Amino acid sequence: METKEQFVERYVARSGYVSSVDDFNDTYVVLPCDCEDGGGPTHWAAIRRTPEAVEDHLELYAPKGTPWPEEVPVADAMGVKVEELLED
């Protein structure tokens, strides 16, 4: 599985939208994504750093019932009620 850091580096290198990891981190947050194979958090997604985008991703594509200690404070700081979205 690709690490978050590898995902960000690859995204920056290929996107053409952001020029550095710092630029990426100013605009996006990386969250686990169950959007390709349904087998759990085996993929990452670059999500716009807004409460609405984070909430939409968590509700639609994030693996349900999976705690993400690093991502929860980011979402909580944006006002997203992570615990409610992660309930099975």
N, CA, C and O atoms as a Tinker XYZ file with bonds, in Angstrom:
   352  protein
     1  N      0.839000   -1.186000    0.000000    73     2
     2  CA     0.000000    0.000000    0.000000    64     1     3
     3  C      0.881000    1.245000    0.000000    63     2     4     5
     4  O      1.872000    1.326000    0.726000    81     3
     5  N      0.514000    2.174000   -0.796000    73     3     6
     6  CA     1.221000    3.442000   -0.883000    64     5     7
     7  C      1.003000    4.238000    0.409000    63     6     8     9
     8  O     -0.115000    4.300000    0.923000    81     7
     9  N      2.062000    4.840000    0.925000    73     7    10
    10  CA     1.907000    5.670000    2.123000    64     9    11
    11  C      1.290000    7.012000    1.744000    63    10    12    13
    12  O      1.257000    7.381000    0.570000    81    11
    13  N      0.802000    7.734000    2.746000    73    11    14
    14  CA     0.264000    9.070000    2.493000    64    13    15
    15  C      1.316000    9.973000    1.868000    63    14    16    17
    16  O      1.025000   10.736000    0.946000    81    15
    17  N      2.540000    9.880000    2.376000    73    15    18
    18  CA     3.619000   10.722000    1.869000    64    17    19
    19  C      3.915000   10.408000    0.406000    63    18    20    21
    20  O      4.117000   11.319000   -0.396000    81    19
    21  N      3.942000    9.126000    0.057000    73    19    22
    22  CA     4.164000    8.729000   -1.328000    64    21    23
    23  C      3.032000    9.225000   -2.223000    63    22    24    25
    24  O      3.273000    9.697000   -3.334000    81    23
    25  N      1.807000    9.116000   -1.737000    73    23    26
    26  CA     0.659000    9.597000   -2.493000    64    25    27
    27  C      0.804000   11.088000   -2.792000    63    26    28    29
    28  O      0.609000   11.519000   -3.929000    81    27
    29  N      1.145000   11.872000   -1.772000    73    27    30
    30  CA     1.272000   13.324000   -1.952000    64    29    31
    31  C      2.394000   13.642000   -2.934000    63    30    32    33
    32  O      2.219000   14.474000   -3.824000    81    31
    33  N      3.527000   12.998000   -2.782000    73    31    34
    34  CA     4.650000   13.247000   -3.691000    64    33    35
    35  C      4.273000   12.910000   -5.133000    63    34    36    37
    36  O      4.602000   13.658000   -6.054000    81    35
    37  N      3.589000   11.792000   -5.327000    73    35    38
    38  CA     3.163000   11.401000   -6.665000    64    37    39
    39  C      2.141000   12.391000   -7.213000    63    38    40    41
    40  O      2.199000   12.766000   -8.384000    81    39
    41  N      1.213000   12.810000   -6.369000    73    39    42
    42  CA     0.191000   13.773000   -6.781000    64    41    43
    43  C      0.840000   15.077000   -7.236000    63    42    44    45
    44  O      0.496000   15.611000   -8.290000    81    43
    45  N      1.777000   15.587000   -6.441000    73    43    46
    46  CA     2.456000   16.841000   -6.770000    64    45    47
    47  C      3.222000   16.702000   -8.088000    63    46    48    49
    48  O      3.185000   17.599000   -8.932000    81    47
    49  N      3.907000   15.583000   -8.257000    73    47    50
    50  CA     4.711000   15.372000   -9.460000    64    49    51
    51  C      3.863000   15.279000  -10.728000    63    50    52    53
    52  O      4.305000   15.695000  -11.798000    81    51
    53  N      2.658000   14.740000  -10.616000    73    51    54
    54  CA     1.846000   14.475000  -11.801000    64    53    55
    55  C      0.704000   15.461000  -12.041000    63    54    56    57
    56  O      0.176000   15.527000  -13.151000    81    55
    57  N      0.320000   16.218000  -11.035000    73    55    58
    58  CA    -0.926000   16.982000  -11.141000    64    57    59
    59  C     -0.841000   18.202000  -12.047000    63    58    60    61
    60  O     -1.749000   18.451000  -12.839000    81    59
    61  N      0.228000   18.953000  -11.938000    73    59    62
    62  CA     0.295000   20.216000  -12.659000    64    61    63
    63  C     -0.477000   21.329000  -11.968000    63    62    64    65
    64  O     -0.426000   22.478000  -12.406000    81    63
    65  N     -1.196000   21.003000  -10.888000    73    63    66
    66  CA    -1.995000   21.991000  -10.166000    64    65    67
    67  C     -1.255000   22.582000   -8.971000    63    66    68    69
    68  O     -1.448000   23.748000   -8.629000    81    67
    69  N     -0.429000   21.792000   -8.354000    73    67    70
    70  CA     0.318000   22.256000   -7.188000    64    69    71
    71  C      1.805000   22.064000   -7.462000    63    70    72    73
    72  O      2.205000   21.108000   -8.126000    81    71
    73  N      2.613000   22.979000   -6.947000    73    71    74
    74  CA     4.036000   22.943000   -7.278000    64    73    75
    75  C      4.914000   22.345000   -6.189000    63    74    76    77
    76  O      6.094000   22.080000   -6.416000    81    75
    77  N      4.345000   22.131000   -5.007000    73    75    78
    78  CA     5.140000   21.583000   -3.909000    64    77    79
    79  C      4.227000   20.883000   -2.910000    63    78    80    81
    80  O      3.004000   21.020000   -2.952000    81    79
    81  N      4.851000   20.135000   -2.017000    73    79    82
    82  CA     4.086000   19.468000   -0.956000    64    81    83
    83  C      3.412000   20.515000   -0.070000    63    82    84    85
    84  O      2.283000   20.313000    0.378000    81    83
    85  N      4.093000   21.627000    0.185000    73    83    86
    86  CA     3.485000   22.684000    0.996000    64    85    87
    87  C      2.244000   23.258000    0.321000    63    86    88    89
    88  O      1.228000   23.492000    0.976000    81    87
    89  N      2.327000   23.486000   -0.997000    73    87    90
    90  CA     1.149000   23.964000   -1.731000    64    89    91
    91  C      0.013000   22.955000   -1.645000    63    90    92    93
    92  O     -1.144000   23.324000   -1.447000    81    91
    93  N      0.353000   21.679000   -1.796000    73    91    94
    94  CA    -0.646000   20.620000   -1.694000    64    93    95
    95  C     -1.329000   20.689000   -0.339000    63    94    96    97
    96  O     -2.557000   20.681000   -0.259000    81    95
    97  N     -0.536000   20.756000    0.733000    73    95    98
    98  CA    -1.082000   20.749000    2.092000    64    97    99
    99  C     -1.907000   21.992000    2.408000    63    98   100   101
   100  O     -2.768000   21.955000    3.287000    81    99
   101  N     -1.653000   23.092000    1.702000    73    99   102
   102  CA    -2.464000   24.298000    1.890000    64   101   103
   103  C     -3.856000   24.134000    1.285000    63   102   104   105
   104  O     -4.811000   24.765000    1.738000    81   103
   105  N     -3.971000   23.286000    0.263000    73   103   106
   106  CA    -5.213000   23.164000   -0.491000    64   105   107
   107  C     -5.971000   21.877000   -0.206000    63   106   108   109
   108  O     -7.201000   21.860000   -0.250000    81   107
   109  N     -5.248000   20.797000    0.085000    73   107   110
   110  CA    -5.858000   19.480000    0.197000    64   109   111
   111  C     -5.549000   18.820000    1.532000    63   110   112   113
   112  O     -4.598000   19.186000    2.223000    81   111
   113  N     -6.365000   17.851000    1.873000    73   111   114
   114  CA    -6.109000   16.933000    2.968000    64   113   115
   115  C     -6.204000   15.528000    2.370000    63   114   116   117
   116  O     -7.046000   15.273000    1.510000    81   115
   117  N     -5.348000   14.626000    2.822000    73   115   118
   118  CA    -5.357000   13.252000    2.318000    64   117   119
   119  C     -6.171000   12.394000    3.268000    63   118   120   121
   120  O     -5.917000   12.357000    4.472000    81   119
   121  N     -7.161000   11.700000    2.699000    73   119   122
   122  CA    -8.015000   10.823000    3.496000    64   121   123
   123  C     -8.046000    9.432000    2.880000    63   122   124   125
   124  O     -7.906000    9.287000    1.665000    81   123
   125  N     -8.228000    8.409000    3.708000    73   123   126
   126  CA    -8.368000    7.054000    3.177000    64   125   127
   127  C     -9.586000    6.986000    2.267000    63   126   128   129
   128  O    -10.583000    7.673000    2.489000    81   127
   129  N     -9.493000    6.155000    1.248000    73   127   130
   130  CA   -10.578000    6.049000    0.291000    64   129   131
   131  C    -10.881000    4.586000   -0.005000    63   130   132   133
   132  O     -9.995000    3.794000   -0.326000    81   131
   133  N    -12.147000    4.261000    0.111000    73   131   134
   134  CA   -12.624000    2.917000   -0.203000    64   133   135
   135  C    -13.351000    2.956000   -1.544000    63   134   136   137
   136  O    -14.301000    2.205000   -1.766000    81   135
   137  N    -12.900000    3.829000   -2.429000    73   135   138
   138  CA   -13.661000    4.134000   -3.632000    64   137   139
   139  C    -13.349000    3.216000   -4.816000    63   138   140   141
   140  O    -14.104000    3.223000   -5.788000    81   139
   141  N    -12.288000    2.439000   -4.777000    73   139   142
   142  CA   -11.952000    1.627000   -5.941000    64   141   143
   143  C    -12.356000    0.176000   -5.813000    63   142   144   145
   144  O    -13.018000   -0.365000   -6.698000    81   143
   145  N    -11.961000   -0.468000   -4.710000    73   143   146
   146  CA   -12.228000   -1.913000   -4.645000    64   145   147
   147  C    -13.109000   -2.339000   -3.482000    63   146   148   149
   148  O    -13.445000   -3.518000   -3.363000    81   147
   149  N    -13.485000   -1.407000   -2.630000    73   147   150
   150  CA   -14.366000   -1.746000   -1.526000    64   149   151
   151  C    -13.737000   -2.609000   -0.451000    63   150   152   153
   152  O    -14.435000   -3.100000    0.435000    81   151
   153  N    -12.422000   -2.803000   -0.517000    73   151   154
   154  CA   -11.767000   -3.696000    0.417000    64   153   155
   155  C    -11.149000   -3.031000    1.621000    63   154   156   157
   156  O    -10.381000   -3.670000    2.339000    81   155
   157  N    -11.449000   -1.788000    1.867000    73   155   158
   158  CA   -10.882000   -1.106000    3.020000    64   157   159
   159  C    -10.011000    0.052000    2.592000    63   158   160   161
   160  O     -9.955000    0.397000    1.412000    81   159
   161  N     -9.330000    0.652000    3.554000    73   159   162
   162  CA    -8.548000    1.848000    3.255000    64   161   163
   163  C     -7.240000    1.517000    2.534000    63   162   164   165
   164  O     -6.155000    1.679000    3.092000    81   163
   165  N     -7.354000    1.060000    1.311000    73   163   166
   166  CA    -6.161000    0.682000    0.550000    64   165   167
   167  C     -5.747000    1.769000   -0.423000    63   166   168   169
   168  O     -4.731000    1.645000   -1.107000    81   167
   169  N     -6.534000    2.835000   -0.487000    73   167   170
   170  CA    -6.233000    3.926000   -1.398000    64   169   171
   171  C     -6.326000    5.241000   -0.655000    63   170   172   173
   172  O     -6.877000    5.314000    0.443000    81   171
   173  N     -5.780000    6.279000   -1.270000    73   171   174
   174  CA    -5.844000    7.613000   -0.695000    64   173   175
   175  C     -6.569000    8.533000   -1.659000    63   174   176   177
   176  O     -6.617000    8.272000   -2.861000    81   175
   177  N     -7.129000    9.603000   -1.136000    73   175   178
   178  CA    -7.786000   10.610000   -1.960000    64   177   179
   179  C     -7.345000   11.993000   -1.510000    63   178   180   181
   180  O     -7.214000   12.261000   -0.315000    81   179
   181  N     -7.118000   12.863000   -2.482000    73   179   182
   182  CA    -6.815000   14.264000   -2.205000    64   181   183
   183  C     -8.142000   15.010000   -2.169000    63   182   184   185
   184  O     -8.834000   15.115000   -3.182000    81   183
   185  N     -8.487000   15.521000   -1.009000    73   183   186
   186  CA    -9.771000   16.181000   -0.805000    64   185   187
   187  C     -9.532000   17.656000   -0.507000    63   186   188   189
   188  O     -8.681000   18.007000    0.310000    81   187
   189  N    -10.292000   18.511000   -1.179000    73   187   190
   190  CA   -10.181000   19.938000   -0.905000    64   189   191
   191  C    -10.321000   20.192000    0.582000    63   190   192   193
   192  O    -11.138000   19.561000    1.254000    81   191
   193  N     -9.541000   21.099000    1.085000    73   191   194
   194  CA    -9.514000   21.394000    2.515000    64   193   195
   195  C    -10.672000   22.329000    2.891000    63   194   196   197
   196  O    -10.465000   23.470000    3.305000    81   195
   197  N    -11.885000   21.812000    2.733000    73   195   198
   198  CA   -13.086000   22.550000    3.146000    64   197   199
   199  C    -13.969000   21.595000    3.946000    63   198   200   201
   200  O    -13.932000   20.386000    3.717000    81   199
   201  N    -14.747000   22.110000    4.862000    73   199   202
   202  CA   -15.624000   21.219000    5.638000    64   201   203
   203  C    -16.569000   20.408000    4.755000    63   202   204   205
   204  O    -16.788000   19.223000    5.007000    81   203
   205  N    -17.126000   21.032000    3.728000    73   203   206
   206  CA   -18.082000   20.343000    2.867000    64   205   207
   207  C    -17.426000   19.193000    2.104000    63   206   208   209
   208  O    -17.993000   18.104000    2.008000    81   207
   209  N    -16.239000   19.434000    1.568000    73   207   210
   210  CA   -15.556000   18.396000    0.799000    64   209   211
   211  C    -15.146000   17.233000    1.690000    63   210   212   213
   212  O    -15.294000   16.072000    1.307000    81   211
   213  N    -14.632000   17.540000    2.877000    73   211   214
   214  CA   -14.225000   16.487000    3.809000    64   213   215
   215  C    -15.441000   15.676000    4.244000    63   214   216   217
   216  O    -15.392000   14.446000    4.278000    81   215
   217  N    -16.522000   16.358000    4.574000    73   215   218
   218  CA   -17.732000   15.658000    5.003000    64   217   219
   219  C    -18.279000   14.772000    3.881000    63   218   220   221
   220  O    -18.655000   13.626000    4.125000    81   219
   221  N    -18.325000   15.298000    2.656000    73   219   222
   222  CA   -18.807000   14.502000    1.523000    64   221   223
   223  C    -17.962000   13.250000    1.326000    63   222   224   225
   224  O    -18.495000   12.160000    1.118000    81   223
   225  N    -16.643000   13.408000    1.393000    73   223   226
   226  CA   -15.765000   12.255000    1.207000    64   225   227
   227  C    -15.974000   11.220000    2.306000    63   226   228   229
   228  O    -16.096000   10.026000    2.032000    81   227
   229  N    -16.015000   11.686000    3.543000    73   227   230
   230  CA   -16.188000   10.747000    4.652000    64   229   231
   231  C    -17.503000   10.001000    4.538000    63   230   232   233
   232  O    -17.575000    8.810000    4.841000    81   231
   233  N    -18.544000   10.698000    4.103000    73   231   234
   234  CA   -19.856000   10.077000    4.007000    64   233   235
   235  C    -19.950000    9.098000    2.828000    63   234   236   237
   236  O    -20.581000    8.047000    2.942000    81   235
   237  N    -19.327000    9.444000    1.704000    73   235   238
   238  CA   -19.515000    8.658000    0.481000    64   237   239
   239  C    -18.437000    7.614000    0.208000    63   238   240   241
   240  O    -18.742000    6.535000   -0.300000    81   239
   241  N    -17.186000    7.917000    0.537000    73   239   242
   242  CA   -16.087000    7.069000    0.070000    64   241   243
   243  C    -15.171000    6.509000    1.145000    63   242   244   245
   244  O    -14.341000    5.646000    0.859000    81   243
   245  N    -15.304000    6.976000    2.354000    73   243   246
   246  CA   -14.395000    6.524000    3.398000    64   245   247
   247  C    -14.846000    5.175000    3.946000    63   246   248   249
   248  O    -16.046000    4.918000    4.049000    81   247
   249  N    -13.900000    4.315000    4.296000    73   247   250
   250  CA   -14.261000    3.022000    4.894000    64   249   251
   251  C    -15.013000    3.240000    6.198000    63   250   252   253
   252  O    -14.509000    3.912000    7.098000    81   251
   253  N    -16.210000    2.683000    6.310000    73   251   254
   254  CA   -17.045000    2.874000    7.497000    64   253   255
   255  C    -16.478000    2.133000    8.708000    63   254   256   257
   256  O    -15.956000    1.024000    8.596000    81   255
   257  N    -16.597000    2.778000    9.860000    73   255   258
   258  CA   -16.173000    2.168000   11.102000    64   257   259
   259  C    -14.671000    2.106000   11.305000    63   258   260   261
   260  O    -14.199000    1.444000   12.229000    81   259
   261  N    -13.913000    2.785000   10.456000    73   259   262
   262  CA   -12.451000    2.735000   10.551000    64   261   263
   263  C    -11.939000    4.005000   11.220000    63   262   264   265
   264  O    -12.176000    5.100000   10.712000    81   263
   265  N    -11.248000    3.885000   12.338000    73   263   266
   266  CA   -10.688000    5.083000   12.969000    64   265   267
   267  C     -9.424000    5.533000   12.232000    63   266   268   269
   268  O     -8.584000    4.713000   11.861000    81   267
   269  N     -9.307000    6.820000   12.032000    73   267   270
   270  CA    -8.117000    7.387000   11.393000    64   269   271
   271  C     -7.571000    8.461000   12.321000    63   270   272   273
   272  O     -7.934000    9.629000   12.181000    81   271
   273  N     -6.731000    8.108000   13.238000    73   271   274
   274  CA    -6.300000    9.055000   14.267000    64   273   275
   275  C     -5.721000   10.351000   13.711000    63   274   276   277
   276  O     -5.925000   11.413000   14.299000    81   275
   277  N     -5.008000   10.288000   12.597000    73   275   278
   278  CA    -4.398000   11.504000   12.059000    64   277   279
   279  C     -5.417000   12.405000   11.369000    63   278   280   281
   280  O     -5.274000   13.627000   11.398000    81   279
   281  N     -6.444000   11.821000   10.750000    73   279   282
   282  CA    -7.386000   12.599000    9.977000    64   281   283
   283  C     -8.523000   13.175000   10.806000    63   282   284   285
   284  O     -9.074000   14.218000   10.454000    81   283
   285  N     -8.878000   12.522000   11.888000    73   283   286
   286  CA   -10.016000   12.970000   12.681000    64   285   287
   287  C     -9.819000   14.397000   13.191000    63   286   288   289
   288  O    -10.759000   15.186000   13.086000    81   287
   289  N     -8.662000   14.783000   13.736000    73   287   290
   290  CA    -8.513000   16.167000   14.188000    64   289   291
   291  C     -8.672000   17.186000   13.055000    63   290   292   293
   292  O     -9.202000   18.276000   13.273000    81   291
   293  N     -8.220000   16.839000   11.856000    73   291   294
   294  CA    -8.374000   17.750000   10.713000    64   293   295
   295  C     -9.849000   17.972000   10.431000    63   294   296   297
   296  O    -10.299000   19.109000   10.287000    81   295
   297  N    -10.589000   16.893000   10.353000    73   295   298
   298  CA   -12.028000   16.992000   10.079000    64   297   299
   299  C    -12.750000   17.695000   11.225000    63   298   300   301
   300  O    -13.599000   18.554000   10.991000    81   299
   301  N    -12.416000   17.333000   12.456000    73   299   302
   302  CA   -13.053000   17.959000   13.613000    64   301   303
   303  C    -12.812000   19.466000   13.627000    63   302   304   305
   304  O    -13.710000   20.242000   13.956000    81   303
   305  N    -11.592000   19.877000   13.267000    73   303   306
   306  CA   -11.264000   21.301000   13.248000    64   305   307
   307  C    -12.089000   22.048000   12.206000    63   306   308   309
   308  O    -12.298000   23.256000   12.321000    81   307
   309  N    -12.556000   21.326000   11.192000    73   307   310
   310  CA   -13.384000   21.937000   10.156000    64   309   311
   311  C    -14.869000   21.873000   10.512000    63   310   312   313
   312  O    -15.714000   22.344000    9.750000    81   311
   313  N    -15.183000   21.295000   11.660000    73   311   314
   314  CA   -16.566000   21.204000   12.078000    64   313   315
   315  C    -17.299000   19.976000   11.567000    63   314   316   317
   316  O    -18.520000   19.886000   11.694000    81   315
   317  N    -16.574000   19.036000   10.994000    73   315   318
   318  CA   -17.192000   17.811000   10.488000    64   317   319
   319  C    -17.350000   16.842000   11.651000    63   318   320   321
   320  O    -16.388000   16.580000   12.373000    81   319
   321  N    -18.536000   16.313000   11.838000    73   319   322
   322  CA   -18.815000   15.369000   12.915000    64   321   323
   323  C    -18.430000   13.965000   12.470000    63   322   324   325
   324  O    -19.277000   13.200000   12.008000    81   323
   325  N    -17.162000   13.631000   12.607000    73   323   326
   326  CA   -16.605000   12.388000   12.093000    64   325   327
   327  C    -17.278000   11.167000   12.703000    63   326   328   329
   328  O    -17.595000   10.219000   11.985000    81   327
   329  N    -17.500000   11.172000   13.997000    73   327   330
   330  CA   -18.060000   10.010000   14.664000    64   329   331
   331  C    -19.412000    9.615000   14.068000    63   330   332   333
   332  O    -19.696000    8.429000   13.901000    81   331
   333  N    -20.244000   10.608000   13.750000    73   331   334
   334  CA   -21.550000   10.316000   13.173000    64   333   335
   335  C    -21.422000    9.692000   11.784000    63   334   336   337
   336  O    -22.206000    8.815000   11.420000    81   335
   337  N    -20.449000   10.136000   11.022000    73   335   338
   338  CA   -20.280000    9.629000    9.655000    64   337   339
   339  C    -19.702000    8.227000    9.636000    63   338   340   341
   340  O    -19.912000    7.485000    8.677000    81   339
   341  N    -18.977000    7.854000   10.683000    73   339   342
   342  CA   -18.308000    6.566000   10.698000    64   341   343
   343  C    -19.154000    5.448000   11.291000    63   342   344   345
   344  O    -18.746000    4.287000   11.277000    81   343
   345  N    -20.316000    5.786000   11.805000    73   343   346
   346  CA   -21.177000    4.767000   12.393000    64   345   347
   347  C    -21.645000    3.816000   11.310000    63   346   348   349
   348  O    -21.995000    4.235000   10.206000    81   347
   349  N    -21.650000    2.539000   11.632000    73   347   350
   350  CA   -22.107000    1.537000   10.663000    64   349   351
   351  C    -23.608000    1.599000   10.496000    63   350   352
   352  O    -24.176000    0.830000    9.720000    81   351
